[in-house]
Amino acid sequence: MLGISELAVILLVIVAVLAVKRLPDLARSSGKAARILKSEAKAMKEQSRQGEVGQDRPDQAVYYVTEPLPEQRSRPADGQQGPGGRAA
C-alpha cells in the first residue's frame, strides 16, 4: 500500500506533466502583468510630479460632492413635518 509521501510524489509528477503544456502561457501572462504594473507605476510617478489630477489634463476633471451645512439646509414651513416626523 502507498503512503502519503508516495502519493504526494505521484501527484507532483502528474501536475508537472500536465503543467508543462501551460507553462509558456503562464510565463507570457505574468510578463504582460509585470509590464502593465511597471507602466502604471511610471505613469503614477509622472502624474505626482506634475501636480494634482486635473491640473495637467483638463479632460480629467475632479468633482467633489458636498452636503450643505445644517444652517444652509431648507427648513420646513410652519405646520409641516421635518425630518424624522417632527413638526418644525
QUIJO-V841106 format. One line per field, one symbol per residue. phi: phi as a letter, one per 20 degrees, with the letter a starting at -180 (. if undefined). psi: psi as a letter, one per 20 degrees, with the letter a starting at -180 (. if undefined). burial: I if it has 24 or more other ideal C-beta (glycine too) atoms within 12 Angstrom, else O. A space follows every 10 residues. Layout:
phi=???
psi=???
burial=???
This chain:
phi=.eefffffff fffffffffg feffffffff ffffffffff fffffffffe offofecffd fddddceffg feffdffgne eefnmeff
psi=qqaggghggg ghggggghih higggggghh gghggggghh hgghghhhhi brphghoiim qppppqqqqh iiqpqqrpiq papjjqq.
burial=OOOOOOOOOO OOOOOOOOOO OOOOOOOOOO OOOOOOOOOO OOOOOOOOOO OOOOOOOOOO OOOOOOOOOO OOOOOOOOOO OOOOOOOO
